[in-house]
Amino acid sequence: MSQSIQKGRGSAILLGAGVVLIAANLRPAIASVATVLDQLHAGLGLSAAGANVLNALPVLLFGLGAPLAPVLTRRVGVERALLVALLLFIAGSLLRMVPAQTTLFAGTGVLAVGIAVANVLLPALVKRDFPDRIGLMSGLYTTSLAGAAAIAAGTTVPLGDALGLGWRGAIGVWTIPAVLALLVWLPQSGRPAAGDGPAPSTGVAGFLRDRRAWEFTVFMGLLSLTYHTVLAWLPAIYTAQGISSSTAGALLSVATIVATPVTLVLPALASRSPDQRRWVAGLTGFTVVGLTGLLVAPTTLPYLWAALLGLGMGAIFPLALTMIALRTRTGQDAAALSTMAQSVGYVIAGIGPLAVGALHDATGSWTPALAVLLVLLVPQTITGLASARDRLIGPRPQPVSPRTPARVRGQE
């Protein structure tokens, strides 16, 4: 009996480690590009419009690629779907290293689709396999996500210089953690597909008809818009103020790393309460102050504004991912809500980097763009407070008759 328990614990630890390592690969590939845009301009002749598209492309594909996750899951199961996501990420990362604009964009697209699949499936997997430890596991994997993004923002340029391969080495080095995650995840891909219990799921279609699901989707989209826009353009905003590229990268690193210790404990703390409205309000407040400081006095206290921005926008995203698990009935429903919120939400978010870059090009200033981001915090707060209330999201499952055929009941 003790050997069986020990084996079960060992399997759970290996599964948890795999989840954390996959999460660590969901942002470095994106954060690293923002710090080498100047090198891409010089090395590939990338235009300002091309840089706008490059910054917006991954986020748009996070949304457009999200519906692929349930399709893959139905065919091969969650574990193998995540394996496919890792393979796509590695292939795209290697393709980006080929010194041509076409391969840069194509590789970015391939890895973004892989990230999109993992974005959707990780909250659902936590709901399914760690139902009694949602806060702990959400904290671990979102901390891994945020911490890896911070490391990438601060070390991409120095690593590229150390490797002597310029921008190619700078963005290519982030293939290594993906290979490590693949090796750790391989044992999971051999597991039989795990069921989610007899309760039937309404699927994504059921959530599309639910007002609360749309509130959460808009909330997810707007907070992701702010996060990815700042992630894409913060170094450029600072360099426009005369700050060096290396210091701008350090400021982006601060913005991404400051929330890391918070994300470790926030999901667990938020899970203890049936209502998360105070967390939504507080974290949004930090973002308001950070954006206001960046708008009014960007060089006066740059590290403070970066830290406040990071604390607000960096911690509210893990809170939203935790709410996916807290607000749904089953792992299948968590996957459905995650698919809806991240597909529609990331399409909304993808508009941010593109529109902000275009607005800057049209006006020659970052002031209008920052003002727009501040205004968008109003609907983000309204929908966030509505989503954080103590209530489940999604339609109630219909009662199942014992005489209903198994294929209709969703039983395996």
Secondary structure, 3 states (H helix, E strand, C coil): CHHHHHHHHHHHHHHHHHHHHHHCCCCHHHHHHHCCHHHHHHHHCCCHHHHHHHHHHHHHHHHHHCCHHHHHHHHHCHHHHHHHHHHHHHHHHHHHCCCCHHHHHHHHHHHHHHHHHHHHHHHHHHHHHCCCCHHHHHHHHHHHHHHHHHHHHHHHHHHHHHHCCHHHHHHHCCHHHHHHHHHHHHHHHCCCCCCCCCCCCCHHHHHHCCHHHHHHHHHHHHHHHHHHHHHHHHHHHHHCCCCCHHHHHHHHHHHHHCCHHHHHHHHHHHHCCCCCHHHHHHHHHHHHHHHHHHHHCCCCCHHHHHHHHHHHHHHHHHHHHHHHHHCCCCHHHHHHHHHHHHHHHHHHHHHHHHHHHHHHHHHCCCHHHHHHHHHHHHHHHHHHHHHCCCCCCCCCCCCCCCCCCHHHHCCC
